[in-house]
Amino acid sequence: MDLLSNGIELLFHLDKHLGDVIAFCGVWTYVIVFIVIFCETGLVVTPFLPGDSLLFALGTLAANPYIGETLQVTWLTLIISIAAVLGNTTNYAIGRYVGPRAFNDSKNRFLKKEYLIRTQNFYEKYGGKTIFIARFVPIIRTYAPFMAGVGMMHYGKFSLYNVTSSLCWTGVLIPGGYLFGDLPIVRDNFTVVIIGIIVLSLMPGLYEYLRYRKT
């Protein structure tokens, strides 16, 4: 039981135990973070896995001369970008397959056909912006591609914003950690910095919500 609980703790707080994971797993850390990011973006049931904080922490550790021999920032950015794209694509496919069937077959009052139509109309009008902004918002980025599938968003349009947002997400956070993570003020207040990153990630979504309420 302790082994299971320790494994869950490690999985859900991988960003806090990265040093130990890298020391134990070496280059296999690439595989571990690939799986974590794929699940965080690709499975509706795992939105609480680390995302932004994990990327920044990876960049920070890659700047360490010793760890940098194992984890290189270029490979990290590439591998995690691929994981994020594939995760969103999987989530979209699940939503596209499951969603319409659930709404059409269910007698549940929460799965009315009119809700499906509203979702489709929303993603037809705001889908690209939603996919891009959601990439930077924890938890929301897990549900947005699923709902894009439910809403039957055009796959070509979805793919364009999926790839673009993934490259921007990883291209900001991993190199950001690499360049600034070892600064004394960041290193000595790393927890505060991570919280700040999460808060900043939530701002675009909050802005869009307030703008929507206003209009």
Disulfide bonds with the S-S distance in Angstrom:
none
